[in-house]
Amino acid sequence: MMRKTNLWSMLLCLLTTTVVAQNSGSTVVHTFHKKTIVTDPSKGENSYKTWGVFPKASAAVRRMTLQLTLGSPDEMPTAHWDYCDVISIRRKGGVHGEDKRIEIARMLTPYGSIFGKGWQWMWEVDVTDFQHLLRDSVEIEYLHTGYEPNTVGWALTMDVAVQFGPSIAPLLGMQPLWNGKFKYGDSTAPFAAAVMPVRYTAPAQTSFSRVRIQHTGHGADKPRNCSEFCSRWRQILHDGKLADKRDMWKECSDNALYPQGGTWIYDRAYWCPGDLQRPDVIDMPAKSGAHQVDLQMEPYTATGNVQAYEHIGSYLFYYGQPTHQHDVLLEDIVAPSNKQAFTRYNPAINNASIIVRNVGSQPLKSLTIVYGTVGVAQKTYQWKGLLPFNQTVMIALPGAVDMLAKDNQFTVMLSQPNGKADAWPADNSLTTTYKAPITLPNVFVLKYKTNNRPADNYIALHNAAGEKQFEKRPTSTVANTEYNDTISLAAGYHRLQLTDTSGNGLQFWAQPQQGDGFLRLYDTTGRLLYVFESDCGAGEALSFYASPQYKPDTVNIQAAFSMFPRRTKDNIQLDIELSTAAKVAVKITVDGILHQLHEYRSMRNGKFTYSLLSLPQGRFVVDVYVNDVRKFTGRVNRD
C-alpha cells in the first residue's frame, strides 16, 4: 500500500521571483562561537539554539557551505564519546515563526578524551540545497545527544560560508521524505512498513528531482551487531527504476582525525567518529507531473537484543534545467594544503590534487587547469574524462610541488570546460596556504619495531619523481623485532609511507594482542629526529627534505613515547625517549581528576612501570609533560 504525502507549508511551489543582480563575492554568517555544549544525561539530548543573519531573499546565492568546529572547552575536560548530533533549521520569520525542524547536517562527535586545552578541528559540508531557507533571520539548532556526565563537553563554533552568484539550477520546490529513527531487523515493526514509498507531483518546468539524505545506523543486536556494526545495502527507486544502490558501510581507519581516545578505527554503518557526514545526493530525471520515490533496505531479522535502528533525515527537491551548459567549479585543493580534513595527503611533494565539480548541463569531457606555487612558473594540464552534472572528480596534477619558503601559497585556475568559455568563472580558482616539509639529514637511521602482526605493515620511501628509494616488506620481517636501517639519500624532497592493511596501526589500545610497534628516525649519532604515530589506523606518511647541510635542532625537544598495554587490570609500562635531557612529569587522571603524579628532574630515556590497582575500573588518561609542555596523551582502560 502506498501513501500520498502532502506538500507542507514550507514547500516552494514555484520560485518565480527573478533576481535582478547576479552578485559575486562572498560572506560568512556566524552562528555559534566557542559555545560550550554538554549532554543532558537525564534526557539523552541537549538543544542549543541561536539566530543567524543570512543574506536577504533577493540575493543571488550560488553555494553555501557549513563550517563546523569542535574544540576543547576552557572550563572543563573534552567530551569522551562518539554521539550523533543534528544541525537543523528551526524557525524563520522571528521568534514567533513556524517550527520547521529541518535537518541540514549531521555531526558524529569524536572520542575526545585525549584532546587537551587548545585542541580544535574543523569540518565542512555543502548545504546549498537549503539556501532558499537560509535567508534573513534564521534560528539554527545544534542538538547534542548522549548520556555522558555534563562535566565534560565541547566548544562549538559554526559558520556558513556564502558564495554569491547565479544558481547552479533553479529550485522549484521541496518536500520532506523519511525523517526519524526507524527500527531495523525488528519483526514486530518492519522497516518497510515504516518507510513507505512517497508519491509527489513535480511542478511545471521540473528537469530533475534530487533526494538529499543523511543516514546512519545505530544499535548492536544479534547476530550481526546491526545497525552500527553491520554492512547492509540501501537502494533508492524512482518511478520503479533503480536510481541508487550502495552498501551502508564506511571505513574509519583512514579518518583524517587521528588518533582518538576510543575505538575510532572500527568501520561502521555509514559513519565514523569525528566526522561531519556528507549527505548522499541522488539526482533523478523528472518532468512535471506525478512521480514516486522509494527507499528500501536489505531484508534482515534480528534474533536477539533487538535494538537496531536507521537514523534518516531526507528531503526531495525539484530543480529546473541547470542554468548553464558549460560550467565547472573548483571544489577544493586537497594537496598541497594546510586544511585539517586533508592531513593524510599533506605535506605533498608531488602530484597536487584538486576536486572539480561539473555544474553545467553538458557532461564535462575536457578542462584546462593552470596551477603552481605562487612565485614559480605556473604549469598547465589538459584534463580529459567524462563527468556528469553535479558529480565530482579528484584530479592529480603532474609534477613536483615547489617550495619557496616555510609557508607557501598554491593556486589553481580552471578554464575552457569542453573547450568553451566557463559561464561563471568566479568559482574557477582557489589559493591554499601550505607548509613546506620538515628538513632531515640526507643520511639517517630508520628504526622499525614490529608488533605481533608484521604481515600487516609495509614501509616505502619515494623521491619527488616517484622513484622508490627504500622499502621494508612484510615478508622480510618477523614479529616483535627491532630493525635498524641506515638510509642515504640524494638532496631533495622525499616521502616515507607506513601502510597498515588491517587498519589498526602499530598499536591500538583495544587490541593489546597485536602488540606494540613503532617507527622512528634518528641521525647517525643516535639523536631522535622524528616519531611516527603508532595508533595510526591505515598508516601514516612523512614528507621531508633530505639535506647534506642539515643542522640539528638544539632548541626543540623531540620526544617518543610507548605505553603498553592500554587495556589492563594492574600495570602499564611507559617508555620515554627524548632528544635532550629534560624535566618530565607523568599525570594519570580520571575525568580530569588527578590520581597519580610522577616527576623526574632530568631524563633522556626511561622505562617505567606504574601500578593502577588504586584506580577505579574504566577509562583514564596518561599525560606526559616535558619541561611543562604536554607532549603525550594516551588512553588506558582498566578492566
GUGU-506822 format. One record per residue (C-alpha): x, y, z. Coordinates in Angstrom, 2 decimals, always signed. Example, Ala and Ser with C-alpha at 12.3 -4.5 7.8 and 13.67 -1.06 7.14 Angstrom:
2
u,v,w
+12.30,-4.50,+7.80
+13.67,-1.06,+7.14
% end
This chain:
639
u,v,w
+0.00,+0.00,+0.00
+1.30,+3.45,-0.88
+0.67,+6.66,+0.92
+0.42,+10.11,-0.56
+2.46,+12.87,+1.10
+1.05,+16.39,+1.00
+3.37,+19.29,+0.39
+3.85,+21.02,+3.71
+3.59,+24.71,+4.31
+7.27,+25.36,+3.56
+7.09,+23.81,+0.09
+8.21,+26.17,-2.62
+5.55,+25.59,-5.23
+7.32,+27.63,-7.85
+10.01,+30.22,-7.42
+9.09,+32.87,-9.93
+10.98,+35.75,-8.38
+13.73,+36.88,-10.71
+16.96,+38.04,-9.12
+17.99,+41.14,-11.00
+21.63,+41.34,-9.92
+23.88,+38.29,-10.21
+26.17,+39.27,-7.36
+29.70,+37.97,-6.99
+31.78,+37.81,-3.86
+31.23,+36.02,-0.58
+30.42,+36.43,+3.08
+30.40,+34.36,+6.25
+27.39,+34.05,+8.54
+28.36,+33.42,+12.15
+26.12,+31.42,+14.46
+27.77,+29.65,+17.42
+31.17,+30.85,+18.65
+33.03,+28.64,+21.13
+29.75,+27.72,+22.78
+30.30,+25.10,+25.47
+27.94,+22.20,+24.86
+27.33,+19.26,+27.18
+24.90,+16.35,+27.25
+21.79,+16.14,+29.40
+22.06,+12.56,+30.69
+18.52,+12.71,+32.08
+17.10,+13.06,+28.56
+19.83,+11.81,+26.26
+19.86,+15.08,+24.30
+20.50,+18.76,+24.83
+19.35,+21.51,+22.49
+21.40,+24.63,+21.71
+19.79,+27.34,+19.59
+20.96,+30.63,+18.14
+19.92,+33.12,+15.48
+21.97,+33.85,+12.38
+21.55,+36.74,+9.96
+21.72,+35.30,+6.45
+21.59,+37.01,+3.03
+18.35,+38.67,+2.01
+15.89,+36.70,-0.08
+16.70,+38.87,-3.10
+20.42,+37.99,-3.07
+21.66,+35.58,-5.73
+23.35,+32.74,-3.87
+25.42,+30.16,-5.71
+26.68,+28.00,-2.85
+26.52,+27.69,+0.93
+29.00,+25.69,+2.99
+28.52,+24.88,+6.65
+31.78,+25.05,+8.63
+31.65,+23.30,+11.99
+34.44,+23.36,+14.56
+34.62,+21.35,+17.77
+37.29,+22.16,+20.32
+38.24,+21.55,+23.92
+36.29,+23.85,+26.28
+38.25,+26.17,+28.55
+36.30,+25.32,+31.70
+36.11,+21.50,+31.58
+37.70,+18.39,+30.06
+36.87,+17.42,+26.48
+33.89,+15.10,+25.95
+34.60,+11.41,+25.52
+32.02,+9.70,+23.37
+31.02,+9.36,+19.72
+27.49,+10.74,+19.67
+25.22,+11.59,+16.75
+24.39,+15.33,+16.71
+21.93,+17.03,+14.36
+22.10,+20.57,+12.95
+18.69,+21.92,+11.96
+16.81,+24.97,+10.76
+14.24,+25.59,+13.49
+12.48,+28.91,+12.81
+12.26,+31.69,+10.26
+10.44,+34.99,+10.49
+11.32,+35.79,+14.10
+10.68,+34.21,+17.48
+7.05,+33.51,+16.60
+7.94,+31.81,+13.32
+6.91,+28.27,+12.45
+8.97,+25.47,+13.99
+10.37,+23.77,+10.89
+12.98,+21.35,+12.32
+14.73,+20.70,+9.00
+17.96,+18.73,+9.34
+20.72,+20.29,+7.24
+23.78,+18.47,+8.61
+24.81,+15.62,+10.92
+27.88,+15.52,+13.15
+29.36,+12.35,+14.63
+31.48,+13.56,+17.52
+34.99,+12.14,+18.03
+36.31,+10.26,+21.03
+37.79,+13.31,+22.72
+39.30,+12.03,+25.96
+42.88,+12.52,+24.72
+42.31,+16.05,+23.39
+43.65,+18.76,+25.68
+43.32,+22.51,+26.03
+43.75,+24.39,+22.79
+42.72,+21.48,+20.56
+40.13,+22.07,+17.82
+39.11,+20.61,+14.45
+37.02,+21.98,+11.59
+34.80,+20.14,+9.13
+32.84,+21.41,+6.12
+29.75,+20.26,+4.23
+27.69,+21.76,+1.41
+24.20,+22.97,+2.39
+23.29,+24.78,-0.84
+20.07,+22.82,-1.28
+18.67,+24.70,+1.74
+19.84,+28.15,+0.61
+16.28,+29.36,-0.02
+15.54,+28.79,+3.68
+18.81,+30.25,+4.96
+17.70,+33.82,+4.33
+17.29,+36.81,+6.64
+16.98,+35.80,+10.32
+17.06,+32.05,+10.90
+17.15,+30.10,+14.15
+19.72,+27.30,+13.99
+19.69,+24.37,+16.41
+22.57,+22.12,+17.38
+21.11,+19.03,+19.06
+23.81,+17.32,+21.10
+22.89,+13.77,+22.10
+24.32,+11.32,+24.60
+24.37,+10.27,+28.22
+27.88,+11.05,+29.46
+28.29,+13.34,+32.51
+27.78,+17.03,+31.85
+31.15,+17.70,+33.44
+32.78,+17.14,+30.03
+31.90,+18.88,+26.77
+32.85,+20.55,+23.53
+33.45,+24.12,+22.41
+31.21,+24.57,+19.35
+31.79,+27.09,+16.58
+29.59,+27.09,+13.49
+29.59,+29.37,+10.44
+28.04,+29.30,+6.99
+30.24,+30.48,+4.11
+28.11,+32.06,+1.37
+29.25,+32.40,-2.24
+27.15,+34.80,-4.29
+26.36,+34.27,-7.97
+23.83,+32.65,-10.29
+22.19,+29.47,-9.05
+23.52,+26.21,-10.42
+19.94,+25.21,-11.18
+16.70,+26.99,-10.26
+14.98,+25.46,-7.24
+11.28,+24.96,-7.84
+10.25,+23.32,-4.58
+10.98,+20.79,-1.87
+9.23,+18.42,+0.49
+10.24,+16.07,+3.32
+10.68,+12.36,+2.69
+11.61,+9.97,+5.51
+12.71,+11.58,+8.76
+13.20,+9.82,+12.06
+14.68,+6.75,+13.71
+13.30,+3.62,+12.08
+13.63,+0.14,+13.59
+15.66,-2.34,+11.57
+15.54,-6.09,+11.97
+12.55,-5.98,+14.34
+9.94,-8.48,+13.13
+7.25,-6.69,+15.15
+7.91,-3.35,+13.44
+9.18,-3.99,+9.88
+11.31,-1.26,+8.35
+9.39,-1.43,+5.07
+6.11,-0.71,+6.85
+7.50,+2.48,+8.40
+9.50,+3.75,+5.43
+6.95,+3.58,+2.64
+7.01,+4.92,-0.93
+6.28,+8.62,-1.32
+4.24,+9.98,-4.17
+4.86,+13.55,-5.28
+3.86,+15.94,-8.01
+6.67,+17.84,-9.67
+5.76,+21.41,-10.68
+6.00,+22.79,-14.18
+9.49,+23.27,-15.65
+10.99,+20.50,-13.49
+14.09,+18.98,-15.09
+15.25,+16.68,-12.31
+14.41,+15.69,-8.75
+17.01,+15.36,-6.02
+16.98,+13.17,-2.94
+19.29,+14.53,-0.24
+19.68,+12.06,+2.59
+21.57,+11.81,+5.88
+21.60,+8.19,+7.01
+23.43,+6.43,+9.85
+22.94,+3.06,+11.53
+22.95,+2.51,+15.31
+22.45,-0.27,+17.85
+24.06,-3.68,+18.40
+21.76,-6.70,+18.05
+22.30,-10.38,+17.37
+23.56,-11.99,+15.23
+25.10,-9.16,+13.14
+25.57,-6.23,+15.56
+23.19,-4.14,+13.49
+22.94,-1.39,+12.81
+26.21,+0.23,+13.96
+28.50,-2.62,+13.02
+26.77,-4.38,+10.13
+27.02,-3.69,+6.44
+23.67,-3.68,+4.64
+22.54,-2.30,+1.32
+20.14,+0.53,+0.69
+18.53,+1.41,-2.60
+16.51,+4.35,-3.91
+13.92,+3.76,-6.62
+12.33,+6.49,-8.70
+9.17,+5.61,-10.61
+10.04,+1.96,-10.03
+13.52,+2.19,-11.52
+16.74,+1.88,-9.55
+18.26,+5.33,-9.04
+20.92,+4.44,-6.47
+22.19,+1.40,-4.56
+25.06,+1.28,-2.09
+26.42,-0.58,+0.91
+25.80,+1.40,+4.09
+29.34,+0.93,+5.35
+32.26,+3.30,+5.92
+35.94,+2.64,+6.51
+37.18,+4.56,+9.55
+40.87,+3.65,+9.79
+41.79,+6.38,+7.28
+39.94,+9.12,+9.20
+41.76,+12.45,+8.94
+41.27,+12.99,+12.69
+43.54,+10.52,+14.44
+44.33,+9.16,+16.91
+41.21,+9.41,+19.03
+40.55,+8.19,+22.54
+38.21,+5.32,+21.65
+37.59,+2.65,+19.02
+37.94,+5.15,+16.19
+39.41,+2.65,+13.70
+36.36,+0.34,+13.67
+34.39,+0.57,+10.44
+30.76,+1.47,+10.98
+27.33,+1.70,+9.41
+27.98,+4.68,+7.13
+29.63,+6.88,+9.74
+32.84,+7.30,+11.68
+33.63,+9.06,+14.96
+34.91,+12.56,+14.27
+33.11,+13.20,+11.00
+30.63,+15.76,+9.69
+28.73,+13.39,+7.44
+28.47,+14.19,+3.75
+24.88,+13.55,+2.66
+24.04,+11.31,-0.27
+22.76,+13.46,-3.13
+20.90,+11.50,-5.79
+19.66,+13.28,-8.91
+16.89,+11.69,-10.98
+15.48,+12.96,-14.31
+11.90,+14.06,-13.78
+9.34,+16.08,-15.73
+6.36,+17.86,-14.26
+3.63,+15.55,-13.07
+3.18,+12.56,-10.77
+6.16,+10.52,-9.56
+7.11,+8.14,-6.80
+10.30,+7.68,-4.80
+11.04,+4.67,-2.62
+13.77,+3.75,-0.09
+14.43,+0.07,+0.52
+16.84,-1.68,+2.88
+18.36,-5.15,+2.74
+15.87,-7.56,+4.40
+17.05,-8.63,+7.85
+15.61,-10.07,+11.06
+17.47,-9.91,+14.35
+17.43,-12.93,+16.67
+18.33,-11.22,+19.93
+18.92,-7.92,+21.68
+16.63,-6.29,+19.13
+17.58,-2.61,+19.19
+18.92,-1.60,+15.76
+17.62,+1.49,+14.06
+18.29,+3.56,+10.95
+18.53,+7.29,+11.64
+17.35,+9.02,+8.46
+16.88,+12.66,+7.52
+15.85,+13.14,+3.89
+14.26,+15.71,+1.59
+13.14,+15.88,-2.01
+13.99,+18.91,-4.15
+12.65,+19.85,-7.59
+15.02,+21.68,-9.90
+14.69,+23.23,-13.29
+17.19,+22.87,-16.11
+20.77,+23.71,-14.98
+21.44,+27.40,-15.52
+24.45,+26.93,-17.79
+25.66,+24.35,-20.28
+29.38,+24.65,-19.66
+30.14,+25.46,-16.05
+32.66,+23.97,-13.63
+33.67,+24.93,-10.13
+36.80,+24.20,-8.17
+35.51,+22.44,-5.07
+38.78,+22.28,-3.15
+42.54,+21.90,-3.28
+43.33,+18.69,-1.43
+47.10,+18.94,-1.71
+49.12,+20.96,-1.04
+47.01,+22.38,+1.77
+47.03,+23.11,+5.49
+43.38,+22.05,+5.86
+42.83,+19.59,+8.68
+40.50,+17.49,+6.53
+43.41,+16.69,+4.23
+46.09,+15.86,+6.79
+46.69,+12.41,+5.32
+47.56,+13.92,+1.92
+49.94,+16.59,+3.20
+52.56,+17.94,+3.11
+52.58,+16.99,-0.57
+55.78,+16.93,-2.59
+54.29,+15.95,-5.96
+51.01,+15.30,-7.75
+48.94,+18.13,-6.33
+45.30,+17.05,-6.03
+42.11,+19.01,-6.60
+38.38,+18.28,-6.56
+36.37,+19.56,-9.53
+32.58,+19.60,-9.79
+30.69,+19.81,-13.07
+27.70,+22.14,-12.63
+26.94,+22.54,-16.32
+24.15,+20.66,-18.06
+26.59,+19.14,-20.55
+28.83,+16.27,-19.40
+32.34,+17.55,-18.78
+34.82,+15.91,-21.15
+37.80,+18.27,-21.11
+39.23,+21.05,-18.98
+42.29,+23.29,-18.86
+43.96,+23.57,-15.45
+46.68,+26.10,-14.64
+48.40,+25.54,-11.29
+51.50,+26.04,-9.24
+53.20,+27.65,-6.27
+52.98,+31.44,-6.15
+56.32,+32.84,-7.23
+57.15,+29.94,-9.55
+56.29,+29.48,-13.22
+52.80,+28.01,-13.50
+52.09,+24.63,-15.09
+49.22,+23.70,-17.42
+47.39,+20.38,-17.52
+44.77,+19.30,-20.04
+42.30,+17.02,-18.29
+40.07,+14.61,-20.23
+37.34,+12.38,-18.89
+33.57,+12.13,-18.55
+31.91,+13.88,-15.62
+28.07,+14.15,-15.45
+26.20,+17.08,-13.97
+26.78,+17.73,-10.25
+29.37,+14.96,-9.94
+32.92,+15.45,-8.68
+36.30,+14.06,-9.65
+39.65,+14.20,-7.86
+42.36,+15.14,-10.33
+46.08,+14.58,-9.74
+48.15,+17.37,-11.28
+51.51,+16.09,-12.56
+54.87,+17.35,-11.41
+56.61,+18.32,-8.20
+55.13,+20.76,-5.71
+57.53,+23.70,-5.47
+58.60,+25.08,-2.10
+59.91,+28.62,-1.75
+59.72,+29.14,+2.00
+58.39,+27.56,+5.17
+54.93,+28.92,+4.32
+53.80,+28.87,+0.68
+50.75,+29.54,-1.46
+49.41,+27.31,-4.21
+46.95,+28.46,-6.86
+44.70,+26.55,-9.25
+42.57,+28.02,-12.06
+40.12,+26.16,-14.27
+39.08,+27.24,-17.76
+37.70,+26.05,-21.09
+35.25,+23.33,-19.98
+34.63,+21.29,-23.14
+36.64,+23.90,-24.98
+34.09,+26.62,-24.19
+34.18,+29.74,-22.05
+33.08,+28.95,-18.49
+29.69,+30.51,-17.75
+30.69,+31.65,-14.24
+34.48,+31.90,-13.78
+34.20,+33.41,-10.28
+34.37,+29.93,-8.71
+37.07,+28.57,-11.02
+40.09,+29.47,-8.90
+41.37,+28.87,-5.38
+44.51,+29.57,-3.41
+45.68,+27.49,-0.47
+48.45,+28.03,+2.03
+50.72,+25.16,+2.89
+53.82,+24.47,+4.92
+56.95,+23.05,+3.36
+58.01,+19.64,+4.70
+60.50,+19.44,+7.52
+64.22,+19.12,+6.84
+66.14,+15.98,+7.83
+69.72,+14.86,+7.23
+70.24,+13.02,+3.93
+71.76,+10.13,+5.90
+69.67,+8.82,+8.80
+68.68,+5.65,+10.63
+65.18,+4.21,+10.31
+64.28,+2.22,+13.40
+61.24,-0.04,+12.99
+59.91,-2.29,+15.73
+57.31,-4.73,+14.50
+54.27,-5.65,+16.53
+52.83,-9.16,+16.70
+51.36,-8.86,+13.18
+54.15,-7.63,+10.89
+52.39,-9.10,+7.86
+50.03,-6.10,+8.01
+52.72,-3.45,+7.62
+54.69,-2.13,+4.66
+57.18,+0.76,+4.60
+58.21,+2.54,+1.39
+60.26,+5.66,+0.65
+59.97,+7.58,-2.65
+61.53,+10.73,-4.00
+59.59,+13.59,-5.63
+59.90,+11.89,-9.03
+58.08,+8.86,-7.62
+61.16,+6.64,-7.66
+61.41,+4.09,-4.85
+64.43,+4.66,-2.61
+63.78,+2.13,+0.16
+61.22,-0.42,+1.27
+60.60,-2.80,+4.13
+58.29,-5.59,+3.00
+56.20,-7.69,+5.41
+57.92,-10.81,+4.09
+61.30,-9.51,+5.32
+60.22,-9.02,+8.95
+59.21,-11.17,+11.90
+57.07,-10.35,+14.92
+58.20,-8.23,+17.85
+61.63,-7.45,+16.39
+63.55,-4.19,+16.05
+65.15,-3.32,+12.69
+67.71,-0.57,+12.09
+68.40,+0.58,+8.53
+70.80,+3.37,+7.58
+69.41,+5.25,+4.59
+71.42,+7.59,+2.36
+69.52,+9.88,+0.00
+70.30,+12.48,-2.62
+69.40,+16.01,-1.62
+65.73,+16.72,-2.35
+62.18,+16.01,-1.28
+61.07,+12.52,-0.25
+58.01,+10.84,+1.23
+58.11,+7.96,+3.70
+54.89,+5.93,+3.90
+53.83,+3.41,+6.54
+50.84,+1.33,+5.40
+48.76,-0.97,+7.59
+46.50,-3.26,+5.58
+44.39,-4.25,+8.61
+43.76,-0.63,+9.56
+44.83,-0.94,+13.20
+48.25,+0.71,+13.13
+51.33,-0.47,+15.01
+49.44,-0.27,+18.29
+45.77,+0.06,+19.24
+44.57,+0.27,+22.82
+41.55,-2.03,+22.36
+43.64,-4.78,+20.71
+46.58,-5.44,+23.07
+47.01,-8.86,+21.47
+48.52,-7.23,+18.37
+51.43,-5.95,+20.44
+53.31,-2.67,+20.45
+55.34,-1.44,+17.47
+56.90,+1.86,+16.44
+58.63,+3.67,+13.57
+61.23,+6.36,+14.37
+64.02,+8.25,+12.62
+67.44,+9.08,+14.14
+70.58,+10.79,+12.96
+73.79,+8.77,+12.75
+74.75,+9.84,+16.31
+71.55,+8.32,+17.74
+69.71,+11.60,+18.20
+65.92,+11.27,+17.78
+64.63,+13.16,+14.72
+61.02,+12.15,+14.08
+58.39,+9.80,+15.53
+55.51,+8.20,+13.63
+52.20,+7.83,+15.48
+51.76,+4.13,+16.32
+47.95,+4.48,+16.69
+47.61,+5.50,+13.03
+44.89,+3.21,+11.68
+45.55,+2.67,+7.98
+49.01,+4.21,+8.23
+50.90,+7.48,+8.23
+53.22,+9.37,+5.88
+56.07,+11.84,+6.33
+57.28,+14.22,+3.64
+60.68,+15.80,+4.20
+63.63,+17.49,+2.54
+66.88,+15.49,+2.74
+69.78,+17.90,+3.18
+73.53,+17.22,+3.37
+73.78,+20.56,+5.25
+71.28,+19.57,+7.93
+71.96,+21.12,+11.33
+70.48,+19.53,+14.47
+67.69,+21.38,+16.25
+69.13,+22.12,+19.67
+66.14,+24.18,+20.83
+63.09,+21.95,+20.35
+62.99,+18.56,+22.04
+61.89,+15.56,+20.01
+60.05,+13.00,+22.13
+58.97,+9.39,+21.66
+56.58,+7.51,+23.90
+55.38,+3.95,+24.05
+52.71,+2.94,+26.56
+51.64,-0.69,+26.73
+49.29,-2.33,+27.36
+46.48,+0.17,+27.15
+43.96,-2.35,+28.38
+44.99,-3.89,+31.68
+43.94,-4.94,+35.16
+47.03,-3.91,+37.06
+50.11,-2.30,+35.46
+51.20,-0.31,+32.44
+54.71,+0.29,+31.13
+55.68,+3.72,+29.82
+58.84,+4.13,+27.73
+60.13,+7.67,+27.21
+62.87,+8.77,+24.82
+63.95,+12.40,+24.39
+66.47,+14.02,+22.07
+67.74,+16.12,+25.00
+67.53,+15.54,+28.76
+64.62,+17.45,+30.30
+62.23,+17.68,+33.25
+59.39,+15.17,+32.92
+56.05,+14.84,+34.70
+53.60,+11.97,+34.24
+49.98,+12.66,+35.26
+47.31,+9.97,+35.47
+43.78,+11.38,+35.59
+40.19,+10.14,+35.57
+37.69,+12.66,+34.11
+40.14,+15.47,+34.76
+40.81,+14.49,+38.39
+44.47,+13.79,+39.17
+45.06,+10.35,+40.70
+48.82,+9.90,+40.27
+51.74,+12.26,+39.66
+55.26,+11.06,+38.85
+58.02,+13.66,+38.43
+61.59,+13.32,+37.14
+64.05,+16.21,+37.37
+66.21,+15.26,+34.40
+65.58,+12.45,+31.96
+66.51,+11.49,+28.42
+65.49,+7.83,+28.33
+63.45,+5.84,+30.78
+61.25,+2.76,+31.22
+58.68,+2.93,+34.00
+56.03,+0.58,+35.35
+53.01,+2.13,+37.07
+50.53,+0.23,+39.19
+46.89,+1.03,+38.52
+45.41,-1.10,+41.29
+44.38,+2.01,+43.23
+42.42,+3.40,+40.29
+38.74,+2.69,+39.60
+37.80,+0.48,+36.72
+37.15,+2.27,+33.44
+38.87,+4.82,+31.26
+41.70,+7.04,+32.41
+44.23,+9.28,+30.70
+48.02,+9.42,+30.95
+49.63,+12.79,+30.14
+53.38,+13.32,+29.86
+54.78,+16.83,+30.22
+58.30,+17.69,+29.07
+59.58,+20.96,+30.53
+55.95,+21.74,+31.47
+54.70,+21.25,+27.88
+52.33,+18.37,+27.24
+53.95,+16.05,+24.71
+51.89,+12.87,+25.00
+48.35,+11.85,+25.90
+47.19,+8.25,+25.91
+44.04,+6.45,+26.94
+44.15,+3.35,+29.12
+41.25,+1.13,+30.17
+41.46,-0.66,+33.49
+39.25,-3.75,+33.22
% end
